[in-house]
Amino acid sequence: MYRVHQRTVDVEGYVSVNSIRYSAPVSWIGRRVEVRETRDKIDIELDTRHIVTHDRALTPLHQRIMLPDTDRRAWTALNARTRTPRNKR
């Protein structure tokens, strides 16, 4: 048995389920996905051919569960380079 949630992948590449953020591929940012929550896993599905699976975390709340993919590391590096520093007064 599972619960189904509709989510949008946020600007950092995560979807939130029960206050825990699970990563999705960077190319899914801004896209609507279906999240299936079972007792021991979280499936994030863009369509029938594109599914990401995470082990379900129960605690601590507000943690981030990340995919170990090079696409995410590349996006993080690019994001760090394109940020503009805040002006100090």
Secondary structure, 3 states (H helix, E strand, C coil): CCEEEEEECCCCCEEEECCEEEECCHHHCCCEEEEEECCCEEEEEEECCEEEEEECCCCCCCCEECCCCHHHHHHHHHHHHHCCCCCCC
